Amino acid sequence: MRYLMVLLVTVVFSGTALAGQCPSLVRDIDEKLKMADMDTETLEKIKKLRDQGQSLHGQGKHGESVKVLKQAMEELESMSELEGEA
């Protein structure tokens, strides 16, 4: 019984932690997009991932949301690295 209670508390708090991470990732993406200089196709791809992540967050699918938003951040960071090389 004690094990079950610990498991339940862990699951509840991990979902809450992920829920709080989504809005900050969206803000980070928005800030980086303001400073980004990239082609339209890449920009649209990143915006689509950002919007998908925000939608998943709204549906309560926080784990999936974080995954999609991190993918958008990785795309942004890889573009920043490529700009630095040019």
N, C-alpha and C positions, 0 to 999 in steps of 0.2 A: 504494500500500500504506500509506504514512504517513497519507494522508487517511482511509482506511478505519479505521485504528487510532484516530485522533483522534475520528472520528465515533462509534465504538463506546464509547470512554471517556466521551464527552459523554452519550450515551444512558444508560449505566449510572449515572453520577452524578446525572443529572437525575431518574431514577426514585427513587434513594435520597433525594434532597432532598425530593421530593414525599411519600415515605413518612413522613418525619419530621415533615412539616407536619400530617398528618392528626390524630394524637393531640393536638397542641396546639390545633388548631381545636375538637376535641370538648371539651376542657377549658374553652376560652373560652366555648363555647356553654353548657355546663353552669353555669358561673359566672354568666353573664348571665341564664340562666333562673331561677336562685335569686332574683335581684333584680327580675325582670320582673313587672309587673302587667298582665296582658292577658286577653282573653276566652279561653274554653276552646277554641274553634275554632282560633284563631291559635296557641295553645300546642300543640295537637295537631299542627298542620301543621309547626311548627318541630321538634318532637320526632321526627316522622316523617322529616323531612329529615336530622336528626342521626343517627338510627338507620340510615337508608339509607347515609349517608356512612361510618359506622363499618363497616357490612357490606361496602361496596365496598373499604374499606381492608383488611379481613380477607381479601378475595378477591385482593388484590394489584393492584386497579384504582385506583391512587393518584391518577392524573389526574382520573378521574371522581369519586373520593371528595372531592378538594379542591374541585372545582366544586360539588358538592352541599352540602358543608359551608359554603362561602362564601355560597351562596344562603340557607342557614339564618341565617348571621350578618347578611346584608343584611336579612332579614325582622326579625330582632331589633332591629337598629339603626333600621329605619324605625319600629318600634313605640315605641322609646325616644324618637325625635324627635316622634312624635305625642303621647306622654305629656307631653313638655316643653311642647308648645303648649297643652295643656288647662289 
